Amino acid sequence: MLSLIPSLVLFALAGAISTVPVSITIMILLSPEPRRGAVPFLVGSVAGSFIVVGLSAVGLQFLPGTPRWKQDELLAWLGFLAGFFLIAYAVYLFGHRGQGDSAVLGKMKTRFQSARPWEFVVLGLGLNLRPKAILLAVSAGAVISVREPPLLQGILIVLAYATVTQSAVVVPIAVWMRSPERAEVPLTAIYTWMQQNGQTIAAVATLAIGVFIVGYTFVQL
């Protein structure tokens, strides 16, 4: 059966490797009024991840009781599904390099100039409804549900997962909040670099994690 912590770390890292959240985060921080959107976007992103994983973990516990071997089989299928999905997604990224979300991000950058705080919260929540994020969150929730941790421990585990999987949002905002003036130059450099190389790096990392998840799941059977 899939082990709790190693599996959650793999799923969280796979969720964190995405060019869209970090690009949106940096655009917000480089906007004319970053304070209006940075914290609401952070809250929405982490809360959204927490809610999806938490609901998955709780919801699966209300399913009719199944034998332990059936639970192991379900987790194995989820592990393989997540791994193969990441491999397929990496192949897609390799095939669409240079055809990223620049147009969409450009429109969002313009929208940020007049967006209200609640809109940034909704945006953060919405990013957790992408197919990749949902699949990984449900897989993580299933692993947590089968392990049946105590309530407080389960909440802390879900919160830790949400924080790690949203690290592409958490880290830039934390750095910016510490020193907004000093953060502007490196954030601009990172954003420019990501527009040129981010998709390739994400494809390589996603492929590596996808292969590792498939291999790890096979070994745990």
QUIDA-V818241 format. One line per field, one symbol per residue. ss: DSSP state (h for helix, s for strand, l for the rest). psi: psi as a letter, one per 30 degrees, with the letter a starting at -180 (. if undefined). A space follows every 50 residues. Layout:
# QUIDA-V818241
ss = ???
psi = ???
This chain:
# QUIDA-V818241
ss = lllhhhhhhhhhhhhhllhhhhhhhhhhhllllhhhhhhhhhhhhhhhhh hhhhhhhhhhhllllllhhhhhhhhhhhhhhhhhhhhhhhhhhhhlllll lhhhhhhhhhhlllllhhhhhhhhhhhhhlhhhhhhhhhhhhhhhhhlll hhhhhhhhhhhhhhhlhhhhhhhhhhhhlhhhhhhhhhhhhhhhhhhhhh hhhhhhhhhhhhhhhhhhhhl
psi = kkkdeeeeeeeeeeefjkfeeeeeeeeefgleiefffeeeeeeeeeeeee eeeeeeeeeffflkkllefeeeeeeeeeeeeeeeeeeeeeeeeefhkfha heeeeeeeeeeffgklefeeeeeeeeffgkeeeeeeeeeeeeeeeefhll eeeeeeeeeeeeeefgffeeeeeeeefeieeffeeeeeeeeeeefefeee eeeeeeeeeeeeeeeeeeef.
